[in-house]
Amino acid sequence: MTQRLDLQALIDAAPISGIQWRVIICCFLVVMTDGFDTAAIGFIAPDIRDHWQLTAGELAPLFGAGLLGLTIGALLCGPLSDRFGRKRVIELCVALFGLFSLLSAFSPDLETLVALRFLTGLGLGGAMPNTITMTSEYLPSRRRGALVTMMFCGFTLGSAMGGLVSAQLIPVIGWHGILILGGVLPLVLCVALLIWLPESPRWQVRHKLPQPVIARTVSAITGERYDNTEFWLNESTAEQKGSIGQLFAGRQLPITLMLWGIFFMSLLIIYLLSSWMPTLLYQRGIDLQHASWITAAFQIGGTLGAILLGVLMDRFNPFWVLALSYAAGAVCIVMIGLSEDGLWLMALVVFGTGIGVSGSQVGLNAITATLYPTQSRATGVSWANAVGRCGAIVGSLSGGMMMAMNFSFDTLFFIIAVPAVISAVILMLLTLVVYPTTTVPATRPLAGVVNK
């Protein structure tokens, strides 16, 4: 006799297993290579500028091209992942961004480099949101917030490593060597993913793979045998729209639009600071090595902030946790512009900005994965990231524009703080949509938003 078992209930009841840690580690390494690339391009930009004698305005398309590729990659790869599987799309994206990063090291001119950065961005844009989806679908509800944010700390750690490694190695191997390093690492990682990264069990159930295949995956998670078992997802059978249409169906519409607004504002700040902070500090009279350490404080703050926020999000209303964090980040951003008393104070407020903004972005990714059903989860996460990349493009380009307009240092950071305030306000409004009643559970805070 065939038994029917709720897949998520089985995952929720089991302790964290080896295969789940393997998924976390694989996805951690993917986003780490993404973070390395994101930070490295900001630090090699001055060397590229000197190499081809470029102005700040001429350099801006280098940032914009990569971010445009990130946007399109996220838009394309979300639906592809919902159709063909998380594993395949992640592996393809890692291979693409590794290959094109390697090729970009041999660019003969700026135009070629810009084109290859766009192609690199296609792979980067598709990889990151799918790692969030994959990790979220492997984890029990009670640990999801903390463990997804821990996984995504790979991005902030990779960014910190990219900045520090670039600052130290540029005098030795130049910008070409940094791009070679940024290409070889993901290509090696892709081989490991082919061997070690499994497919999402929720995707397997949704796409009705043979039950023995699903049973092997679930057995690896729970340690139990499942003979003559049919697995099912506790999701509405009425959800028959395509993965894109589900983003705008019913109550998902305001949730989607609000998430897009927060992603846009949040990534605008992160990429503006990641792209232009070394240059801004350099123009303020701080040498590149000290600028690299101060900028790394932003990423280190993001890493520690993400871990702390992940724990708090599992205990309290996650939207209020992130709203308060973005508000604190806005205060720290303003203080960067007012810091005139030495490098330590500058590094401290940059560290606080990392906690408030970069850490909150990691938490926002974890929340987003819980707000959509399995059939549209990768699309929902990917499209939110794609809109965020649009904000990143605006942030990267606006940094050069504000520098060209000769804004004072303090005025520039007052302006940068505004998107953080807007993000905090939208999050406070979003909690009213997600929790239409006044009672918010203290644990498993997103239970009931969608069937997980």
N, C-alpha and C positions, 0 to 999 in steps of 0.2 A: 504494500500500500504506500502510495506516494504522500509524503508530508510536505506542507507548505510552511516556509519559515520567512519571517521578516528579516531582510538582510541587515538593515541598520540596527535592529534590535540585537542581532547576534554580535555585531561589531561593538555596540555600546556595552554589552554584558561582558565582553572579553577583556583581559588585560592587554596592554600594548605589547605586540609581538615583534619578532625579528624582522618579518617582512614589512611591517609598518615603519620600523626604524630605518630599514633599507630605502623605502620610498622617501622618507624625510631627508635622509642623507643625499640621495641622488638629486632630489629637487633643490636642496640646499646648495649643492655644487653648481647646478645649472644657474641659479640666480646669482651665485657668487661670480661666475664668469661674466654675467650681464652687468653686475655692479662694477667689476674691474674695468670693463670697456667704458661704462658711463663716466667714471671718474678719470680714467686715463686720457680720454679725449680732451678734457678740460686742461690737464696738465701739459699735454704735448702741444696744445694750441699755440702758446708763445713760441715754441721752437719751430713749428710749422710757419708761423707768421714771419719769423726772422729768416727762415729758409727761402721763402718766396717773396720776401719784402712786401707783406700785405698790410693793409689797414684793418682796423677793428671791424669796419663794415664789410670788407671783402672776406673776412674770416667767418662772419656770421652764418653764411650758407653751409659751412662745414657742419655746424651744430644742427641747423635746420634740416638738412638732408637726412641725417641719421634719425632724427626724431620723426620726420615724415614717414620714413621706412618703418619705424616702430609702430606708428599709428595704423598704417595699412596692414602691416603684419598681424597686429592684434585683431583688426576687423575681419581679416580673411581666415585666420587660424582658429578663432573661436568656433564658428560654424563647422569648420573642417574637423575639429576635435570632437564635437558633439556627434558628428556623422561617422568618422573613421577611427576614433579612439584617441585617448590622451597620450598613450605611449608613442604611437607612430608619429604624431604631430610634434611632440617634444623632441624626439630624436632627429626628425627632419630639420626642425628649426635650429637646433644646436649645431648640426652639420653645416647648415647654410651660413650662420653667422661666423662660425670658425673659418670656413673657406674664404669668405669675402673679406674678413678682417685680415687674413694672411695676404690675400692679393692686394689689399689697399696699401700694404707696406711698400709695394713696388710701384706706386703711382708716379708717373713722370711729371704730372702737373696738378694744379688744384682742381680743375674740372673733373679729371679722372678720379681723384680722391673723393670728391663730393659724390660722384655717381656710385662708387664702391661703398661709401658710408651709407648711402640709401639702401643698397642691397644688404649690407650687414644689418641694418635696422629691421629689415623684413623678418630675418630670423630671430633677432632679439625680441621683437614685438610679439611674436607668436609663442615664444618659449615661456616667458615669465608668467602670464596669466594662466597658462595650462598647468604649470607647476602648482599654483595655488589651488586650482580645481582638483588635480590629482591628489594632493596631500589632504585636502578637505574631505574627499570621498573615502579615504582610507581610515579616517580617525573617528573615535567615539565622540559623541556630542560633548561629554563632560570635559574632555581635554582638547577640543578642537581649537579654541581661541588661542591658548597658550602655545600649542605645538605648531600651528600654522604660522604664528608670528615668529616662533623660534626658527622654523625653516626659512622664513623670509629674511631673517637676520643675515643670511648669506649674502643678500644684496648689499646691505650696509657694510658688512665686513669686507666684501669684495671691493666696494667703493673706497673704503679706507685703505685697503691694500693697494688698489690701483693708484691712488694718489701718492702714497708713500713710496711705492716701488718706482713709479714714474719720476718723481722728484729726484730720487737717488740715482736712477739708471740713465736718465736722459743725457747727462754729460758723458756717459760711457758708450751707450749704444744708439743714442738719438731717437727721434720719434719713429723711425723705421723699425728699430728693434722692439720698441714697445708694442707696435701693432703686430709684429711677428709673434711676440709672446702672447698677445691677446687672441691670435688665431690658432696657435698650436694647442693651447690649453683646452678650448672647447672641442677640438677635433679628437684629442685623446679621450676627453670625457664622453664623447659620443660613442666610442667603442665600448666603454664601460656600461653605458646606458643600454646598449643592445643586449648585453648579457644580464644585467642586474635589475633593470627597471621593469616591474610587472605592469599589467593593464589594470585599470580601475574596475573593481567588482561591480560597482553601480552601473558603469557603462555596459559591462557584460550582461547584466540582468536586463537593462533597458533595451538592449539590442538582441535579446533572446539568443545568446550564444548557447551551445549545448550545455545541459545541466552538469555533466561531468567536468567540463572546463571551469564553470563557475564554482563548482564544489571544491576543486583543487585550490582555487584562489582563497575561498572562504576558509578552508581547512588550514591553510598556511597562516591565516589571521587568528583563528580561534583554537587551533590545535585539536579540533574534533573531526570525526569522519562523518560524511553526509552521503549515505546511500539512499537511492530512491527519494531524492529531495528536490522540491521545486522552490526556488528563491523568488521573492517578490519585493517590490518597493512600496512603501506606504505613501504613495503619491496619487493625486486625484486622477482618475481615469478620464476625466473631462478635459485634461490638458492635452489636446490633440493638435494644437497649432504648431507651426514650425518653431524651431528654436529662437528665431528672430522675433516672430510674432508674439511669443510668450513674454518678451520683455515689456510689452506695452499693453498686456491684457489685464483688465480690471484694476485691482489695487497695485499691480506691478508697475503701472505707468508712473504714478508719482514717485514711487520708490526708485525706479530707474532714472528719472529725470533729476531727482535730488542727488543720487549717487554720482551722476555725471557731473553735476555742478561742483561737488566736493572734490572729485578726482581732478577736474580741470584746475581748480584753484591750488590744490595741494601740490600737484606735479609741476605747476608753473613755478612755485617757490623753489622746490627741490632742484629742478634743472637749471633755474636761473642761478642759484647759489653754486651748484656743482660746476656749471660751465664758466662762470665769471668770477667766483670768489678769489681764485689765485691771481687773476689779472687785477681785480679791484684792490686786493691787499698789496700787490706789487706796486701799483700806482700810488698807494698811500705810503710807500717807502719801506715796505716789508719785503725782505729778500725771499726768493722762491722756496728755499728750504723751510724757512719759518712759516711761510704761507701754506706750504703743504701740511705742516703739523697742525696749524689752525684749522684748515679745511678738513683734515682728518678728524678733528674733534667733532665736527658736524656728523660724520658717519658713525663714529664711536657712540656719540649721544643717541643717534638713531637706533643703534643696535641694543644698547642697554634700555632705552626707552621702549622699544618694541617688546622686549622680554617682560618688563614691568607692566606695560599696558595689557599685554596678553593675559597675564595673571588677573589683573583687575577686571578685564572684560569678561572673564569666566565667573567672576564673583558678583559684579554689579551690572547695571544697565550699560551696555557697551557704547551706546550712542552718547550718553552723558560723559562717560570716561574720555572718549575721544574729543568731545566738544570742549571740555575743560583743558585737555592737552593742547589743542590747537590755540586756544586763548592764551595759554602760558607761552606757547611758541611765538605768538604775535608780540608779546611783551619782550621776549628775548631778542627778536629781530630788531625792534626799535632800539634796544640797548646796544646792539652791534654798532649802529650808526653813531651812538653817543659815547662809545668807548674810546677814550683818549689817554688812558692812564697805564698803558703798557700792554705787552703781548699776553700776559696771563689773564687779565680781565677780558680781553678780546676772545681768547680761547674758551674761557668759561661761558660767556654768553653764546658763543657759537655752539658749544656743547649743549647748552640748554635749548637752543633752536633745533638741534638734531633730535633731542628727546621729544619736543613738542610737535614738530612738523614731520620729520622723517620717521620717527617712531609711530606717529599716528597714521601715517600712510600705510605702514605695514599692518597695523591693526585694521585699517579700513579694508584692505585686501581680504583679510580673514572674515570680516563681516559680510562682504559682498558675496563670497562663496556660499553663505548660508541663506541668502535672500532669494535664490532661484532654485527651481526643481532640477533634477538630474538632466532632463532632456535639454534644458537651456542653460545649464550652469556655466559651462565653458564659454558659451556665447555671451552670457551676462557679464562674467568677469572680464573677458577679453574686450568687449565693447566699452565697458567702463574704463578699462586701461587705455583703450584707443582714444576716447575723449580726453582722458588725462594726458595722453601724449600730445594732443592738440594744445593743451595748456602748457606742456613742456616746450613745444615749439615757440609759443608766444613768449614764454619766460626766457628762453635762450636768445631769441631775437631782440626782445625788449631790453635785455641787459646791454647789448651793443648800442641800441638806440638811446638809452638813458645816459650811457657814457658819452655818446656823441653830442647829447644835449647839455653836457657839462653840469648835471645835477650835482649838488654837494653830497658828500658821503652820508651825512645824517638824513638828508631829504630822500635819498635813494632808498634807504632802509625803512623809512616811514612808509614809503609807497609799497615796498615789498611786504610789509606787515598786513596790508589791507586784505589780500586774499586769505590769510590765515583767520582773520576775524570773520570773513564771509563763510568760511568752512565751518567754524564753530556754530554760527547761527543756523546754517542749513542742517547740521547734525541735531540741534535741539528741535528743529521742526520735524526732522525725519522720525524721531522717536515717537511723535504723536501719530504718525501714519502707521508705523510698524506695530506700535502698542496702542490701539484705539481705546483701550480701557485704561483706567488709572493704576491698575495693579501690574507691577513688573516683577517677574520672578527673580529671586536673588541668585539662583543657580540655573544653569542651562538657559541663559537669557534669551536665546532666539528660538526656543521651542515654540512651535505653533506659527511662526512666521511663514515658513514653508515646511513641508515634510522633508526631513533631512535624510 
